[in-house]
Amino acid sequence: SSKKTPFTLSTSKGTFQSTYLIIASGGLAIPKIGATGFGYEVAKSFGHSIIPPRPALVPLQFEHWERDGFNTLAGIALPVEVSTQIGKKKTITFHEDLLFRHKGLSGPAILQISSYWIPGNTITLNLVPDTDLATKLCEEKSGKKMQLDTALEKLAPNLPKRFVQHWMSQAPFADFAKRPWADVPNKILETLGKSLNAWELLPSGTDGHRVAEATRGGVKTKELNPRTMESNLAENLYFIGDVVDVVGWLGGYNFGWAWASAICAANAITHK
Ligand SMILES: Cc1cc2nc3c(=O)[nH]c(=O)nc-3n(C[C@H](O)[C@H](O)[C@H](O)COP(=O)(O)OP(=O)(O)OC[C@H]3O[C@@H](n4cnc5c(N)ncnc54)[C@H](O)[C@@H]3O)c2cc1C
């Protein structure tokens, strides 16, 4: 191609030549509606590094979900605190709603944490945020004749009855669920409280790009001019939106990023 129109695009509608090229081909989320790795291939052909693309804002799956009967809780939603480790001493936490599904967990809490989850790491769910259940269960039991499962429903009113019944059917709580609260040993009450305040789960994977709302990874940001989105490796070549290694939180931030990066590139080209 000539110096003035260095880019040649061969398409099903013909061949086009241009001075500038903006790659806005998105990430891999939902191939069924057109997502492809085209942008990564273009980037690589100009020498760019690609941070391996992975699904983001996506439901999580767990081994033994069905074996442990959690699939029977499908449809239950509750506000939780969810966290995961993202560095040696760093964790990230979200306060959002959790949704039980037949295949695992979803809802805003899980979609948010999925964008940070590192395969092999656990996530921790506090199902009764703002209440130290172990302390309450031990300190308030004196003289209480109500059954332990009823006590739990009272202390944690955000937990649906169906959820409490399932939780209390697990070992070691099942043997104590119908006993008077006051008669339950503190050791069991502490274990019960902690299990709900810090439920540690090891995801086996995600639902994948098939249903993800965004893509982690993509064109390495360090190889782009952050003011213009122009490639540092090829003049007049720009990358914007989800093809870049940027992923936003729920709440419109991915559209925000796509539009903001587009404006940066458009302004830069206008003023060239
Ligand atoms: C179900 C769903 C819900 C979402 N909800 C929200 C939301 O509420 N708020 C929010 O901020 N973000 C949301 N997002 C994310 C948001 O849609 C994306 O971050 C944003 O659209 C990215 O813009 P983009 O221009 O980079 O890529 P895209 O919008 O993905 O556009 C890329 C386009 O390039 C086309 N393309 C790819 N390869 C080729 C090829 N080889 N040839 C021709 N065309 C090609 C694709 O078909 C697509 O049309 C959602 C995403 C999904 C999937």
The ligand as an SDF file (V2000), in Angstrom:
LIG
                    3D

 53 58  0  0  0  0  0  0  0  0999 V2000
  -25.1990   -9.9070   26.7670 C   0  0  0  0  0  0  0  0  0  0  0  0
  -24.3390   -8.7050   27.0170 C   0  0  0  0  0  0  0  0  0  0  0  0
  -24.8020   -7.7010   27.8360 C   0  0  0  0  0  0  0  0  0  0  0  0
  -23.9920   -6.5840   28.0890 C   0  0  0  0  0  0  0  0  0  0  0  0
  -24.4600   -5.6000   28.9050 N   0  0  0  0  0  0  0  0  0  0  0  0
  -23.6920   -4.5210   29.1330 C   0  0  0  0  0  0  0  0  0  0  0  0
  -24.1700   -3.4520   29.9340 C   0  0  0  0  0  0  0  0  0  0  0  0
  -25.2910   -3.4820   30.4220 O   0  0  0  0  0  0  0  0  0  0  0  0
  -23.3530   -2.3930   30.1410 N   0  0  0  0  0  0  0  0  0  0  0  0
  -22.0900   -2.3270   29.6170 C   0  0  0  0  0  0  0  0  0  0  0  0
  -21.3740   -1.3550   29.8420 O   0  0  0  0  0  0  0  0  0  0  0  0
  -21.6160   -3.3120   28.8400 N   0  0  0  0  0  0  0  0  0  0  0  0
  -22.3860   -4.3960   28.5800 C   0  0  0  0  0  0  0  0  0  0  0  0
  -21.9120   -5.3940   27.7870 N   0  0  0  0  0  0  0  0  0  0  0  0
  -20.5510   -5.2480   27.2400 C   0  0  0  0  0  0  0  0  0  0  0  0
  -20.5650   -4.3440   26.0230 C   0  0  0  0  0  0  0  0  0  0  0  0
  -21.5550   -4.7920   25.1060 O   0  0  0  0  0  0  0  0  0  0  0  0
  -19.1870   -4.3900   25.3660 C   0  0  0  0  0  0  0  0  0  0  0  0
  -18.1930   -4.0830   26.3120 O   0  0  0  0  0  0  0  0  0  0  0  0
  -19.1070   -3.3890   24.2400 C   0  0  0  0  0  0  0  0  0  0  0  0
  -20.1420   -3.6200   23.2950 O   0  0  0  0  0  0  0  0  0  0  0  0
  -17.7600   -3.4960   23.5540 C   0  0  0  0  0  0  0  0  0  0  0  0
  -17.7850   -2.6680   22.4320 O   0  0  0  0  0  0  0  0  0  0  0  0
  -16.8060   -2.9390   21.2230 P   0  0  0  0  0  0  0  0  0  0  0  0
  -17.1730   -1.9190   20.1940 O   0  0  0  0  0  0  0  0  0  0  0  0
  -15.4150   -3.0080   21.6960 O   0  0  0  0  0  0  0  0  0  0  0  0
  -17.1670   -4.3930   20.6790 O   0  0  0  0  0  0  0  0  0  0  0  0
  -18.5510   -5.0010   20.2080 P   0  0  0  0  0  0  0  0  0  0  0  0
  -19.7120   -4.1840   20.6580 O   0  0  0  0  0  0  0  0  0  0  0  0
  -18.4900   -6.4340   20.5950 O   0  0  0  0  0  0  0  0  0  0  0  0
  -18.4930   -4.8620   18.6320 O   0  0  0  0  0  0  0  0  0  0  0  0
  -17.5750   -5.5940   17.8680 C   0  0  0  0  0  0  0  0  0  0  0  0
  -18.2110   -5.8960   16.5280 C   0  0  0  0  0  0  0  0  0  0  0  0
  -17.2140   -6.4390   15.6640 O   0  0  0  0  0  0  0  0  0  0  0  0
  -17.8040   -7.5020   14.9550 C   0  0  0  0  0  0  0  0  0  0  0  0
  -16.7740   -8.4310   14.4680 N   0  0  0  0  0  0  0  0  0  0  0  0
  -15.9370   -9.2030   15.1950 C   0  0  0  0  0  0  0  0  0  0  0  0
  -15.1530   -9.9100   14.3870 N   0  0  0  0  0  0  0  0  0  0  0  0
  -15.4870   -9.5780   13.1200 C   0  0  0  0  0  0  0  0  0  0  0  0
  -15.0200   -9.9740   11.8380 C   0  0  0  0  0  0  0  0  0  0  0  0
  -14.0460  -10.8670   11.7000 N   0  0  0  0  0  0  0  0  0  0  0  0
  -15.5950   -9.4270   10.7610 N   0  0  0  0  0  0  0  0  0  0  0  0
  -16.5770   -8.5260   10.8760 C   0  0  0  0  0  0  0  0  0  0  0  0
  -17.0600   -8.1010   12.0560 N   0  0  0  0  0  0  0  0  0  0  0  0
  -16.5190   -8.6310   13.1730 C   0  0  0  0  0  0  0  0  0  0  0  0
  -18.7250   -8.1530   15.9570 C   0  0  0  0  0  0  0  0  0  0  0  0
  -19.7000   -8.9260   15.3170 O   0  0  0  0  0  0  0  0  0  0  0  0
  -19.3210   -6.9220   16.6300 C   0  0  0  0  0  0  0  0  0  0  0  0
  -20.4450   -6.4540   15.9410 O   0  0  0  0  0  0  0  0  0  0  0  0
  -22.7030   -6.4970   27.5090 C   0  0  0  0  0  0  0  0  0  0  0  0
  -22.2550   -7.5140   26.6710 C   0  0  0  0  0  0  0  0  0  0  0  0
  -23.0570   -8.6110   26.4320 C   0  0  0  0  0  0  0  0  0  0  0  0
  -22.5310   -9.6950   25.5380 C   0  0  0  0  0  0  0  0  0  0  0  0
  1  2  1  0
  2  3  1  0
  2 52  2  0
  3  4  2  0
  4  5  1  0
  4 50  1  0
  5  6  2  0
  6  7  1  0
  6 13  1  0
  7  8  2  0
  7  9  1  0
  9 10  1  0
 10 11  2  0
 10 12  1  0
 12 13  2  0
 13 14  1  0
 14 15  1  0
 14 50  1  0
 15 16  1  0
 16 17  1  0
 16 18  1  0
 18 19  1  0
 18 20  1  0
 20 21  1  0
 20 22  1  0
 22 23  1  0
 23 24  1  0
 24 25  2  0
 24 26  1  0
 24 27  1  0
 27 28  1  0
 28 29  2  0
 28 30  1  0
 28 31  1  0
 31 32  1  0
 32 33  1  0
 33 34  1  0
 33 48  1  0
 34 35  1  0
 35 36  1  0
 35 46  1  0
 36 37  1  0
 36 45  1  0
 37 38  2  0
 38 39  1  0
 39 40  1  0
 39 45  2  0
 40 41  1  0
 40 42  2  0
 42 43  1  0
 43 44  2  0
 44 45  1  0
 46 47  1  0
 46 48  1  0
 48 49  1  0
 50 51  2  0
 51 52  1  0
 52 53  1  0
M  END
$$$$
